[in-house]
Amino acid sequence: MYDAFGWKPPIYAHVGLLQDSHGQKLSKRAGNNDLRIGSYAESGVFPEALVNFVALLGWSHRSTVDFLRVKDLIQCFDLKFTKGNSKVEPGKLMYLQKRYAQLYVEERGEEHKGLVEAVVDVALRHLRANPQARIRRDDELEPLVDALLTMEAHFYTTPQEFFDRYAVLFCAMPREEWRARPTDRLSLGDIEFVQIQIGKICQEEWTTDRLREAIGQLTKHFDEKHTACGGQTAEVALAHP
């Protein structure tokens, strides 16, 4: 066809077989539902993050980082594909998603506006379906989401996940839902331990850096304790005022 039209044929290269984390070939028939591109759009994955992720499959680039915007991919792309099969790691996509969320929030452009709107839409659907739990007016949602993204964009994966992470700031949760959470497993001794450790910080040292250090030590303590007991890893975050 190229010869018939007098076109210069492109140079072709073949990417190795793509496999899941178990070493099985990616296939819809094998139950790999994530192969449907629409599922990523529906869950809120950024187009740029997905392009970045797919472009790295089966290819070793010269850059020291995997976070590459389209212009960076164009500059460093070559046809030196990895020999053998390549595993598709969803965790890398979520890593890239978080990096792009941070970038969009910093740029404060159209992507950031869309990010805020997506989380607000999730919050509105939840609050309207559960009016008895509402603790925020509709006009309070956008500023709240914007503030949360400004502080916590590095945790963002999807609009639903981000809302779920901070749901207590939007609505009152039934006590039975809290019972299944790791934070509900803290004993009285655990709480006293936290009070003692925080109490060691004198007023002159009451700074963000000092608090982060103390909370980091507490997190390490509970991580080790919960891991030894076969429980979940504790998660502690310090929010800026």
SVG drawing of the C-alpha trace seen along z (x, -y; Angstrom):
<svg xmlns="http://www.w3.org/2000/svg" viewBox="-31 -29 51 46">
<polyline fill="none" stroke="black" stroke-width="0.4" points="0.0,0.0 2.8,-2.4 4.5,-1.6 1.3,-2.0 0.8,-5.5 4.5,-6.4 4.8,-6.8 7.9,-6.2 7.1,-3.2 7.6,-3.6 10.1,-1.6 8.2,1.0 9.2,2.6 7.5,5.2 6.8,4.9 7.1,8.2 4.2,10.0 2.5,8.0 1.8,10.0 -0.1,9.5 1.6,9.6 1.2,13.4 3.0,13.8 -0.2,14.6 -0.8,13.0 -3.1,10.0 -6.4,11.0 -10.0,10.0 -10.9,13.7 -8.6,14.2 -10.6,11.7 -8.3,8.7 -11.1,6.1 -8.6,3.3 -7.8,3.7 -10.9,1.7 -9.7,-1.9 -13.1,-3.3 -12.6,-1.8 -9.7,-4.2 -11.7,-7.2 -14.7,-6.1 -12.5,-5.8 -10.9,-9.2 -7.4,-8.3 -5.8,-11.2 -5.2,-10.8 -1.7,-12.0 -0.9,-9.6 -2.3,-6.7 -0.2,-7.7 2.9,-8.0 2.2,-4.5 1.5,-2.8 4.4,-4.4 6.8,-2.8 5.6,0.7 8.4,2.9 10.8,0.1 13.9,-1.1 14.3,-4.9 17.4,-7.0 15.7,-9.1 16.3,-8.4 12.6,-8.9 9.3,-7.4 7.3,-10.6 7.6,-11.8 5.2,-14.2 4.4,-13.8 7.0,-16.2 9.6,-14.4 8.5,-11.0 8.9,-12.3 12.4,-13.6 13.8,-10.4 11.8,-7.7 13.7,-5.1 13.0,-1.7 15.2,0.2 12.5,2.3 13.1,4.7 13.8,8.2 11.4,10.8 8.0,10.3 7.0,7.3 4.8,7.2 2.1,4.6 2.2,3.2 -1.0,1.2 1.0,-0.3 3.1,-2.3 0.0,-3.8 -1.2,-4.9 2.2,-6.3 2.1,-8.4 -1.5,-9.4 -0.4,-10.9 2.5,-12.7 0.2,-14.3 -2.3,-15.3 0.5,-17.1 1.6,-18.8 -1.9,-19.9 -2.5,-21.3 0.7,-23.3 -0.1,-24.6 -3.6,-25.7 -4.8,-25.3 -7.7,-23.6 -6.6,-20.2 -6.7,-21.4 -10.2,-22.8 -11.3,-19.5 -9.7,-17.7 -11.7,-19.7 -14.9,-19.3 -14.5,-15.5 -14.1,-15.2 -17.0,-17.7 -19.3,-15.6 -18.5,-12.5 -19.1,-14.3 -22.5,-15.7 -23.7,-12.3 -22.8,-10.8 -24.4,-13.7 -27.6,-13.8 -27.9,-10.0 -27.3,-10.3 -28.8,-13.7 -29.0,-12.6 -25.2,-12.4 -24.5,-15.8 -22.3,-18.3 -21.4,-20.5 -23.4,-22.8 -23.1,-22.6 -21.3,-25.9 -18.7,-24.7 -17.6,-21.7 -15.5,-23.3 -13.3,-25.4 -12.9,-22.3 -11.9,-20.0 -9.5,-22.7 -7.8,-23.0 -7.5,-19.3 -6.0,-18.8 -3.5,-21.7 -2.3,-19.8 -2.8,-16.2 -2.5,-15.9 0.3,-13.3 -2.4,-10.9 -4.8,-11.4 -5.5,-8.4 -9.2,-8.7 -12.0,-11.1 -13.9,-8.3 -10.8,-7.2 -9.9,-10.8 -13.4,-11.4 -13.4,-8.2 -10.1,-9.1 -11.5,-12.3 -15.2,-11.4 -15.3,-12.4 -14.8,-16.0 -17.9,-15.9 -20.4,-13.8 -21.0,-12.1 -20.2,-8.4 -22.2,-5.7 -20.3,-4.3 -20.5,-0.8 -18.4,-1.8 -15.6,-3.0 -15.5,0.3 -13.9,2.0 -11.2,-0.6 -7.6,-0.1 -7.9,-3.3 -10.7,-1.8 -8.3,0.9 -6.3,-1.5 -6.3,-0.5 -6.3,-2.8 -2.6,-2.0 -2.0,-3.1 -3.8,-6.4 -1.8,-7.0 1.4,-6.3 0.5,-8.9 -0.2,-11.5 3.1,-10.8 5.1,-11.2 3.4,-14.4 3.6,-15.7 7.4,-15.5 7.5,-18.3 8.0,-21.5 6.1,-24.7 9.2,-26.2 9.6,-23.2 5.9,-23.1 6.7,-23.5 5.6,-21.6 9.0,-19.9 9.1,-18.8 5.5,-17.5 6.3,-15.6 9.3,-14.0 7.2,-13.0 4.3,-11.6 6.8,-9.8 8.1,-8.0 4.6,-7.2 3.8,-5.8 6.9,-3.6 5.9,-2.4 2.4,-1.4 3.5,0.0 5.8,2.4 3.2,3.3 0.4,3.9 2.7,5.8 3.8,8.1 0.1,8.7 -0.8,9.4 -2.9,6.2 -3.0,3.4 -0.3,0.7 -1.2,-2.4 -1.6,-5.6 -1.0,-9.0 -1.0,-12.3 -0.3,-15.8 -2.5,-18.5 -1.3,-22.0 -3.6,-24.7"/>
</svg>
